[in-house]
Amino acid sequence: MQFDYKPKGVCPKHLSFNLKEGILSGVEFEGGCPGNLSAVAVLTEGRPALEVAQILKNVKCGPRKTSCPAELAKAIMSALKEERPLAKVADSLAKDSNSAIKTLDVKAAKISEAKAAKAKATKTPKTSSAKAPKIPEAKAAKAKATKTPKTSSAKASKTPVAKAPKTKS
C-alpha cells in the first residue's frame, strides 16, 4: 500500500513509501539532500518497517529537533497504525499484560517474604558452645524417676508416717 506524508521541520516537502505486510519499499523524498536521502531509501529497502522506524526515530539534523530520517520514522509509525488498526489494541494488551506481570511479581515476592519470616520464627535458637549440652527429654525423665527424696525426719517428709503403738512393759 502506498503512503504519502508531509514532513515538518525539514527540507523535503513530501515523502512517500510502500508498505506491504510490515515491509518497507520505494522510499522517496521530494526535496532535501539528494545524496543522503537516496542512501536512506537504499538502506531501508526491503527491511521491516518497525525496525527502520526504531533505528531512525532519534536522528537529528544539525540544531533541529528532527531530521529527514526521523520524519520518515514518524511516517512509518503512522502508516503501520493505518495498515494494522489492531496494532493499537495489541499495544494496549501488551501494556496491560506487563502491569499484570508486575503485580504478580510483587505478590510472589510478598509470599516468599512471609514464608521466610514464618520459617525463621519456627526455628529453635541455637545454643552456644559455652552452655552445657541439653539432656534429651527421655533421659531427663528417667533420671527424675530414679531419684529418691532424702528426708531427715518424718516431719520433713510429705507422706504421713504411722506411729507405732505403745506397748506395756
LUMLUM-988580 format. One record per residue: x negated, y, z negated of N, C-alpha, C in turn; residue in three letters. Coordinates in steps of 0.1 Angstrom, whole numbers. Layout:
REM residues N
+-------+-------+-------+-------+-------+-------+-------+-------+-------+------+
:   nxx :   nyy :   nzz :  caxx :  cayy :  cazz :   cxx :   cyy :   czz : fise :
+-------+-------+-------+-------+-------+-------+-------+-------+-------+------+
:     X :     Y :     Z :     X :     Y :     Z :     X :     Y :     Z :  ALA :
...
+-------+-------+-------+-------+-------+-------+-------+-------+-------+------+
//
This chain:
REM residues 169
+-------+-------+-------+-------+-------+-------+-------+-------+-------+------+
:   nxx :   nyy :   nzz :  caxx :  cayy :  cazz :   cxx :   cyy :   czz : fise :
+-------+-------+-------+-------+-------+-------+-------+-------+-------+------+
:    -8 :   -12 :     0 :     0 :     0 :     0 :    -9 :    12 :     0 :  MET :
:    -6 :    22 :     8 :   -13 :    35 :     9 :    -9 :    44 :    -2 :  GLN :
:   -19 :    50 :    -8 :   -17 :    60 :   -19 :   -24 :    73 :   -15 :  PHE :
:   -17 :    84 :   -17 :   -23 :    98 :   -15 :   -23 :   105 :   -28 :  ASP :
:   -33 :   113 :   -30 :   -35 :   120 :   -43 :   -41 :   134 :   -40 :  TYR :
:   -36 :   144 :   -47 :   -42 :   158 :   -46 :   -50 :   160 :   -59 :  LYS :
:   -64 :   159 :   -57 :   -73 :   161 :   -69 :   -72 :   175 :   -74 :  PRO :
:   -76 :   177 :   -87 :   -76 :   190 :   -93 :   -90 :   193 :   -99 :  LYS :
:   -95 :   205 :   -97 :  -107 :   210 :  -102 :  -120 :   205 :   -95 :  GLY :
:  -118 :   200 :   -82 :  -129 :   196 :   -74 :  -128 :   201 :   -60 :  VAL :
:  -138 :   199 :   -52 :  -139 :   204 :   -38 :  -129 :   198 :   -29 :  CYS :
:  -127 :   185 :   -29 :  -118 :   178 :   -19 :  -104 :   183 :   -21 :  PRO :
:   -96 :   185 :   -11 :   -82 :   189 :   -12 :   -73 :   177 :   -12 :  LYS :
:   -78 :   166 :    -8 :   -69 :   154 :    -7 :   -78 :   141 :    -8 :  HIS :
:   -72 :   131 :   -13 :   -79 :   118 :   -12 :   -68 :   107 :   -10 :  LEU :
:   -72 :    96 :    -4 :   -63 :    85 :    -1 :   -70 :    72 :    -2 :  SER :
:   -63 :    61 :    -4 :   -68 :    48 :    -5 :   -57 :    38 :    -4 :  PHE :
:   -61 :    25 :    -2 :   -52 :    14 :    -1 :   -54 :     6 :   -14 :  ASN :
:   -42 :     0 :   -18 :   -43 :    -8 :   -30 :   -34 :   -20 :   -27 :  LEU :
:   -40 :   -32 :   -27 :   -32 :   -44 :   -25 :   -36 :   -55 :   -35 :  LYS :
:   -26 :   -58 :   -43 :   -29 :   -68 :   -54 :   -40 :   -64 :   -63 :  GLU :
:   -41 :   -51 :   -66 :   -52 :   -46 :   -75 :   -65 :   -44 :   -69 :  GLY :
:   -67 :   -46 :   -56 :   -80 :   -45 :   -49 :   -80 :   -32 :   -41 :  ILE :
:   -90 :   -24 :   -42 :   -92 :   -11 :   -36 :   -98 :   -12 :   -22 :  LEU :
:   -93 :    -4 :   -13 :   -99 :    -3 :     1 :   -96 :    10 :     7 :  SER :
:  -103 :    13 :    17 :  -101 :    25 :    25 :  -101 :    38 :    18 :  GLY :
:  -110 :    40 :     9 :  -111 :    53 :     1 :  -116 :    64 :    11 :  VAL :
:  -108 :    75 :    11 :  -112 :    87 :    20 :  -109 :    99 :    12 :  GLU :
:  -119 :   109 :    13 :  -118 :   122 :     7 :  -117 :   132 :    19 :  PHE :
:  -109 :   142 :    17 :  -108 :   153 :    27 :  -115 :   165 :    21 :  GLU :
:  -127 :   168 :    26 :  -135 :   179 :    20 :  -145 :   174 :    10 :  GLY :
:  -153 :   183 :     4 :  -163 :   178 :    -6 :  -176 :   175 :     0 :  GLY :
:  -185 :   169 :    -7 :  -198 :   165 :    -3 :  -197 :   152 :     5 :  CYS :
:  -199 :   153 :    19 :  -197 :   141 :    27 :  -206 :   129 :    23 :  PRO :
:  -219 :   131 :    20 :  -228 :   120 :    17 :  -223 :   113 :     4 :  GLY :
:  -221 :   120 :    -7 :  -217 :   114 :   -19 :  -204 :   107 :   -18 :  ASN :
:  -194 :   114 :   -12 :  -181 :   108 :   -11 :  -180 :    96 :    -2 :  LEU :
:  -188 :    96 :     8 :  -189 :    84 :    17 :  -195 :    72 :     9 :  SER :
:  -205 :    75 :     0 :  -211 :    65 :    -8 :  -201 :    59 :   -18 :  ALA :
:  -193 :    68 :   -24 :  -182 :    63 :   -33 :  -173 :    54 :   -26 :  VAL :
:  -169 :    58 :   -13 :  -160 :    49 :    -6 :  -166 :    36 :    -3 :  ALA :
:  -179 :    35 :     1 :  -185 :    22 :     4 :  -187 :    14 :    -8 :  VAL :
:  -191 :    20 :   -19 :  -193 :    12 :   -32 :  -180 :     7 :   -38 :  LEU :
:  -169 :    13 :   -35 :  -156 :     9 :   -41 :  -148 :    -1 :   -33 :  THR :
:  -152 :    -2 :   -20 :  -145 :   -11 :   -10 :  -144 :   -26 :   -15 :  GLU :
:  -132 :   -31 :   -16 :  -130 :   -45 :   -20 :  -132 :   -48 :   -34 :  GLY :
:  -134 :   -38 :   -43 :  -135 :   -41 :   -57 :  -122 :   -39 :   -64 :  ARG :
:  -121 :   -46 :   -76 :  -109 :   -44 :   -84 :  -107 :   -30 :   -88 :  PRO :
:   -95 :   -25 :   -85 :   -92 :   -10 :   -88 :   -94 :    -6 :  -102 :  ALA :
:   -89 :   -15 :  -111 :   -91 :   -12 :  -126 :  -105 :   -11 :  -130 :  LEU :
:  -114 :   -19 :  -125 :  -128 :   -19 :  -127 :  -134 :    -6 :  -122 :  GLU :
:  -131 :    -2 :  -110 :  -136 :    10 :  -104 :  -131 :    22 :  -113 :  VAL :
:  -119 :    23 :  -117 :  -114 :    34 :  -125 :  -121 :    35 :  -138 :  ALA :
:  -124 :    23 :  -144 :  -131 :    23 :  -157 :  -145 :    29 :  -155 :  GLN :
:  -152 :    25 :  -144 :  -165 :    30 :  -142 :  -166 :    45 :  -139 :  ILE :
:  -156 :    50 :  -131 :  -157 :    64 :  -126 :  -150 :    74 :  -135 :  LEU :
:  -143 :    70 :  -145 :  -134 :    79 :  -152 :  -141 :    90 :  -160 :  LYS :
:  -154 :    88 :  -164 :  -161 :    98 :  -172 :  -172 :   105 :  -165 :  ASN :
:  -172 :   104 :  -151 :  -183 :   111 :  -143 :  -180 :   126 :  -143 :  VAL :
:  -190 :   134 :  -145 :  -188 :   149 :  -144 :  -196 :   154 :  -133 :  LYS :
:  -192 :   166 :  -127 :  -198 :   172 :  -116 :  -203 :   186 :  -122 :  CYS :
:  -216 :   187 :  -125 :  -221 :   199 :  -130 :  -214 :   204 :  -142 :  GLY :
:  -210 :   217 :  -143 :  -204 :   222 :  -155 :  -189 :   218 :  -156 :  PRO :
:  -183 :   213 :  -145 :  -169 :   209 :  -145 :  -166 :   198 :  -155 :  ARG :
:  -153 :   198 :  -159 :  -149 :   188 :  -168 :  -145 :   175 :  -161 :  LYS :
:  -145 :   175 :  -148 :  -142 :   164 :  -139 :  -151 :   163 :  -128 :  THR :
:  -148 :   154 :  -118 :  -156 :   152 :  -106 :  -148 :   145 :   -96 :  SER :
:  -153 :   143 :   -84 :  -145 :   136 :   -73 :  -143 :   121 :   -78 :  CYS :
:  -154 :   114 :   -83 :  -151 :   101 :   -87 :  -141 :   100 :   -99 :  PRO :
:  -142 :   109 :  -108 :  -132 :   109 :  -119 :  -118 :   112 :  -114 :  ALA :
:  -116 :   120 :  -104 :  -103 :   122 :   -98 :   -98 :   110 :   -91 :  GLU :
:  -108 :   103 :   -85 :  -104 :    90 :   -78 :   -99 :    80 :   -89 :  LEU :
:  -106 :    80 :  -101 :  -102 :    71 :  -112 :   -87 :    75 :  -116 :  ALA :
:   -84 :    87 :  -117 :   -71 :    92 :  -121 :   -61 :    87 :  -111 :  LYS :
:   -64 :    89 :   -98 :   -55 :    85 :   -87 :   -53 :    70 :   -88 :  ALA :
:   -63 :    62 :   -90 :   -62 :    47 :   -91 :   -53 :    43 :  -102 :  ILE :
:   -55 :    49 :  -114 :   -46 :    46 :  -125 :   -31 :    49 :  -123 :  MET :
:   -29 :    60 :  -116 :   -16 :    64 :  -112 :   -10 :    54 :  -103 :  SER :
:   -18 :    50 :   -93 :   -13 :    41 :   -83 :   -10 :    27 :   -89 :  ALA :
:   -19 :    23 :   -98 :   -17 :    10 :  -105 :    -3 :    10 :  -112 :  LEU :
:     0 :    21 :  -118 :    13 :    22 :  -126 :    25 :    21 :  -116 :  LYS :
:    23 :    27 :  -104 :    34 :    27 :   -94 :    35 :    13 :   -88 :  GLU :
:    23 :     7 :   -85 :    23 :    -7 :   -79 :    28 :   -17 :   -88 :  GLU :
:    24 :   -16 :  -101 :    29 :   -26 :  -111 :    36 :   -18 :  -122 :  ARG :
:    49 :   -16 :  -121 :    56 :    -9 :  -132 :    56 :   -17 :  -145 :  PRO :
:    54 :   -30 :  -144 :    53 :   -38 :  -156 :    40 :   -36 :  -164 :  LEU :
:    30 :   -29 :  -157 :    18 :   -27 :  -164 :    20 :   -19 :  -177 :  ALA :
:    29 :    -9 :  -177 :    32 :    -2 :  -189 :    38 :   -11 :  -200 :  LYS :
:    46 :   -20 :  -196 :    52 :   -30 :  -206 :    41 :   -38 :  -211 :  VAL :
:    32 :   -43 :  -202 :    21 :   -51 :  -207 :    12 :   -44 :  -216 :  ALA :
:     9 :   -31 :  -213 :     1 :   -23 :  -222 :     7 :   -22 :  -236 :  ASP :
:    20 :   -19 :  -236 :    28 :   -18 :  -248 :    27 :   -31 :  -256 :  SER :
:    29 :   -42 :  -249 :    29 :   -55 :  -256 :    15 :   -58 :  -262 :  LEU :
:     5 :   -54 :  -255 :    -9 :   -56 :  -259 :   -11 :   -48 :  -272 :  ALA :
:    -7 :   -36 :  -272 :    -8 :   -28 :  -284 :    -1 :   -34 :  -296 :  LYS :
:    12 :   -38 :  -294 :    19 :   -45 :  -304 :    13 :   -57 :  -309 :  ASP :
:     7 :   -65 :  -300 :     1 :   -78 :  -305 :   -12 :   -75 :  -313 :  SER :
:   -19 :   -64 :  -309 :   -31 :   -61 :  -316 :   -28 :   -56 :  -330 :  ASN :
:   -17 :   -48 :  -332 :   -13 :   -44 :  -345 :    -8 :   -56 :  -353 :  SER :
:    -1 :   -66 :  -347 :     3 :   -78 :  -354 :    -8 :   -86 :  -358 :  ALA :
:   -19 :   -87 :  -350 :   -31 :   -94 :  -354 :   -38 :   -88 :  -366 :  ILE :
:   -39 :   -75 :  -365 :   -45 :   -68 :  -376 :   -37 :   -70 :  -389 :  LYS :
:   -24 :   -70 :  -389 :   -15 :   -72 :  -400 :   -18 :   -86 :  -406 :  THR :
:   -19 :   -96 :  -397 :   -21 :  -110 :  -401 :   -35 :  -111 :  -407 :  LEU :
:   -45 :  -104 :  -402 :   -58 :  -105 :  -407 :   -59 :   -99 :  -422 :  ASP :
:   -51 :   -88 :  -424 :   -51 :   -82 :  -437 :   -44 :   -91 :  -447 :  VAL :
:   -33 :   -98 :  -443 :   -26 :  -107 :  -451 :   -35 :  -119 :  -455 :  LYS :
:   -42 :  -124 :  -445 :   -51 :  -136 :  -447 :   -62 :  -132 :  -457 :  ALA :
:   -67 :  -120 :  -456 :   -77 :  -115 :  -465 :   -72 :  -115 :  -479 :  ALA :
:   -60 :  -110 :  -481 :   -54 :  -109 :  -494 :   -52 :  -122 :  -500 :  LYS :
:   -47 :  -132 :  -492 :   -45 :  -146 :  -497 :   -58 :  -152 :  -501 :  ILE :
:   -69 :  -150 :  -493 :   -82 :  -155 :  -497 :   -87 :  -149 :  -510 :  SER :
:   -85 :  -136 :  -511 :   -90 :  -129 :  -524 :   -82 :  -135 :  -536 :  GLU :
:   -69 :  -137 :  -534 :   -61 :  -142 :  -545 :   -65 :  -157 :  -549 :  ALA :
:   -68 :  -165 :  -539 :   -73 :  -179 :  -541 :   -86 :  -178 :  -548 :  LYS :
:   -95 :  -169 :  -544 :  -108 :  -168 :  -550 :  -107 :  -164 :  -565 :  ALA :
:   -98 :  -154 :  -568 :   -96 :  -150 :  -581 :   -90 :  -161 :  -590 :  ALA :
:   -81 :  -168 :  -584 :   -75 :  -179 :  -592 :   -85 :  -190 :  -595 :  LYS :
:   -93 :  -193 :  -585 :  -104 :  -203 :  -587 :  -114 :  -199 :  -598 :  ALA :
:  -117 :  -186 :  -598 :  -126 :  -181 :  -607 :  -121 :  -181 :  -621 :  LYS :
:  -107 :  -178 :  -622 :  -101 :  -178 :  -636 :  -100 :  -192 :  -642 :  ALA :
:   -98 :  -202 :  -633 :   -97 :  -216 :  -639 :  -110 :  -223 :  -642 :  THR :
:  -121 :  -217 :  -637 :  -134 :  -223 :  -640 :  -137 :  -221 :  -655 :  LYS :
:  -143 :  -232 :  -661 :  -147 :  -230 :  -675 :  -161 :  -223 :  -676 :  THR :
:  -163 :  -215 :  -686 :  -175 :  -208 :  -686 :  -187 :  -217 :  -689 :  PRO :
:  -198 :  -215 :  -683 :  -210 :  -223 :  -685 :  -216 :  -221 :  -699 :  LYS :
:  -221 :  -231 :  -705 :  -228 :  -229 :  -718 :  -242 :  -226 :  -715 :  THR :
:  -248 :  -218 :  -724 :  -262 :  -215 :  -722 :  -270 :  -227 :  -728 :  SER :
:  -283 :  -228 :  -724 :  -291 :  -239 :  -728 :  -295 :  -237 :  -743 :  SER :
:  -294 :  -225 :  -749 :  -297 :  -223 :  -763 :  -287 :  -230 :  -772 :  ALA :
:  -275 :  -231 :  -768 :  -265 :  -237 :  -777 :  -266 :  -252 :  -777 :  LYS :
:  -261 :  -258 :  -788 :  -261 :  -273 :  -789 :  -252 :  -279 :  -779 :  ALA :
:  -255 :  -290 :  -774 :  -246 :  -296 :  -764 :  -233 :  -301 :  -770 :  PRO :
:  -222 :  -300 :  -763 :  -209 :  -303 :  -768 :  -208 :  -319 :  -769 :  LYS :
:  -201 :  -323 :  -779 :  -199 :  -338 :  -781 :  -186 :  -340 :  -774 :  ILE :
:  -186 :  -351 :  -766 :  -173 :  -354 :  -759 :  -162 :  -357 :  -769 :  PRO :
:  -150 :  -354 :  -765 :  -139 :  -354 :  -775 :  -137 :  -368 :  -781 :  GLU :
:  -139 :  -379 :  -773 :  -137 :  -392 :  -779 :  -147 :  -395 :  -790 :  ALA :
:  -160 :  -391 :  -788 :  -170 :  -393 :  -798 :  -166 :  -384 :  -811 :  LYS :
:  -162 :  -372 :  -808 :  -158 :  -364 :  -820 :  -147 :  -369 :  -828 :  ALA :
:  -137 :  -375 :  -821 :  -125 :  -381 :  -828 :  -130 :  -393 :  -836 :  ALA :
:  -139 :  -401 :  -830 :  -143 :  -413 :  -837 :  -152 :  -410 :  -849 :  LYS :
:  -160 :  -399 :  -848 :  -168 :  -395 :  -859 :  -159 :  -390 :  -870 :  ALA :
:  -149 :  -383 :  -867 :  -140 :  -377 :  -877 :  -132 :  -389 :  -884 :  LYS :
:  -128 :  -399 :  -877 :  -121 :  -410 :  -883 :  -130 :  -418 :  -892 :  ALA :
:  -142 :  -420 :  -890 :  -151 :  -428 :  -898 :  -156 :  -421 :  -910 :  THR :
:  -155 :  -408 :  -911 :  -159 :  -401 :  -923 :  -149 :  -403 :  -934 :  LYS :
:  -154 :  -406 :  -946 :  -146 :  -407 :  -958 :  -148 :  -395 :  -967 :  THR :
:  -137 :  -390 :  -972 :  -139 :  -378 :  -981 :  -146 :  -382 :  -994 :  PRO :
:  -155 :  -373 :  -998 :  -162 :  -376 : -1011 :  -155 :  -368 : -1022 :  LYS :
:  -151 :  -375 : -1032 :  -144 :  -368 : -1043 :  -152 :  -371 : -1056 :  THR :
:  -153 :  -361 : -1065 :  -160 :  -362 : -1077 :  -150 :  -366 : -1089 :  SER :
:  -138 :  -364 : -1087 :  -128 :  -368 : -1098 :  -115 :  -370 : -1092 :  SER :
:  -106 :  -375 : -1099 :   -92 :  -378 : -1095 :   -85 :  -365 : -1091 :  ALA :
:   -88 :  -354 : -1099 :   -81 :  -341 : -1096 :   -85 :  -336 : -1083 :  LYS :
:   -97 :  -338 : -1078 :  -101 :  -332 : -1066 :   -95 :  -340 : -1054 :  ALA :
:   -91 :  -352 : -1056 :   -85 :  -360 : -1046 :   -71 :  -355 : -1043 :  SER :
:   -66 :  -356 : -1031 :   -53 :  -352 : -1028 :   -43 :  -363 : -1030 :  LYS :
:   -48 :  -375 : -1030 :   -39 :  -386 : -1033 :   -37 :  -389 : -1048 :  THR :
:   -25 :  -391 : -1052 :   -23 :  -393 : -1067 :   -30 :  -406 : -1072 :  PRO :
:   -36 :  -405 : -1083 :   -42 :  -417 : -1089 :   -33 :  -422 : -1101 :  VAL :
:   -31 :  -434 : -1100 :   -23 :  -440 : -1111 :   -31 :  -442 : -1124 :  ALA :
:   -25 :  -439 : -1135 :   -32 :  -441 : -1148 :   -30 :  -455 : -1153 :  LYS :
:   -41 :  -460 : -1158 :   -39 :  -474 : -1164 :   -32 :  -474 : -1177 :  ALA :
:   -23 :  -483 : -1179 :   -15 :  -483 : -1192 :   -25 :  -485 : -1204 :  PRO :
:   -21 :  -479 : -1215 :   -29 :  -481 : -1227 :   -26 :  -495 : -1233 :  LYS :
:   -36 :  -501 : -1238 :   -35 :  -514 : -1244 :   -37 :  -512 : -1259 :  THR :
:   -30 :  -521 : -1267 :   -31 :  -520 : -1281 :   -43 :  -530 : -1285 :  LYS :
:   -51 :  -526 : -1293 :   -61 :  -535 : -1298 :   -61 :  -536 : -1312 :  SER :
+-------+-------+-------+-------+-------+-------+-------+-------+-------+------+
//
